[in-house]
Amino acid sequence: MNEMTETQRRILACVREWIAEHGEGPTVREIGRSVGLSSPSSVAYQLGRLQQLGAISRDDRGWRSIRLC
């Protein structure tokens, strides 16, 4: 299994903290602001990798659809 990159660890920590504080997943832009990524496509790519690694799940139908596995 592939190891997570530092950026992926920071994104996963952001998602955990956001869900604990707000009760729902953050948007791609909220994640980007939190971890210092200005491109939403970069965040989306990293979320896809985290999904492949089994760390998160996403429902493509909603903005705040990120869930921890």
C-alpha positions as CSV (number, residue, x, y, z in Angstrom):
1,M,0.0,0.0,0.0
2,N,1.3,3.5,-0.8
3,E,2.3,5.8,1.9
4,M,0.5,9.2,2.4
5,T,2.4,12.3,1.4
6,E,2.8,15.2,3.9
7,T,0.2,17.2,1.9
8,Q,-2.3,14.3,2.1
9,R,-1.6,14.0,5.9
10,R,-2.4,17.7,6.3
11,I,-5.6,17.4,4.2
12,L,-6.7,14.4,6.3
13,A,-6.0,16.3,9.5
14,C,-8.0,19.3,8.1
15,V,-11.0,17.0,7.3
16,R,-10.9,15.4,10.7
17,E,-10.8,18.8,12.5
18,W,-13.5,20.3,10.3
19,I,-15.9,17.4,10.8
20,A,-15.3,17.5,14.6
21,E,-16.0,21.3,14.7
22,H,-18.8,21.6,12.1
23,G,-20.4,18.1,11.9
24,E,-19.9,17.9,8.1
25,G,-17.1,17.7,5.7
26,P,-15.3,20.8,4.3
27,T,-15.5,22.0,0.7
28,V,-12.6,21.7,-1.6
29,R,-11.9,25.4,-1.3
30,E,-12.1,25.3,2.5
31,I,-9.5,22.5,2.5
32,G,-7.3,24.5,0.1
33,R,-7.4,27.6,2.3
34,S,-6.6,25.5,5.4
35,V,-3.6,23.7,4.0
36,G,-2.3,26.4,1.7
37,L,-3.2,25.0,-1.7
38,S,-4.6,27.7,-4.0
39,S,-5.8,25.3,-6.8
40,P,-9.1,23.5,-6.2
41,S,-7.9,20.9,-8.8
42,S,-4.8,20.2,-6.6
43,V,-7.1,19.6,-3.6
44,A,-9.4,17.4,-5.7
45,Y,-6.5,15.3,-6.9
46,Q,-5.2,14.8,-3.3
47,L,-8.7,13.9,-2.2
48,G,-8.9,11.3,-4.9
49,R,-5.6,9.8,-3.8
50,L,-6.9,9.7,-0.2
51,Q,-10.0,7.9,-1.4
52,Q,-7.9,5.4,-3.3
53,L,-5.9,4.8,-0.1
54,G,-9.1,4.2,1.8
55,A,-8.7,7.1,4.2
56,I,-11.9,8.9,3.1
57,S,-15.0,8.3,1.1
58,R,-16.8,10.8,-1.0
59,D,-20.3,11.1,-2.4
60,D,-20.0,13.0,-5.7
61,R,-23.5,14.5,-5.3
62,G,-22.7,17.0,-2.6
63,W,-20.2,19.8,-1.8
64,R,-19.6,18.6,1.7
65,S,-19.6,14.9,1.0
66,I,-16.2,13.9,2.4
67,R,-16.4,11.2,5.1
68,L,-13.7,9.5,7.1
69,C,-13.3,5.8,6.7
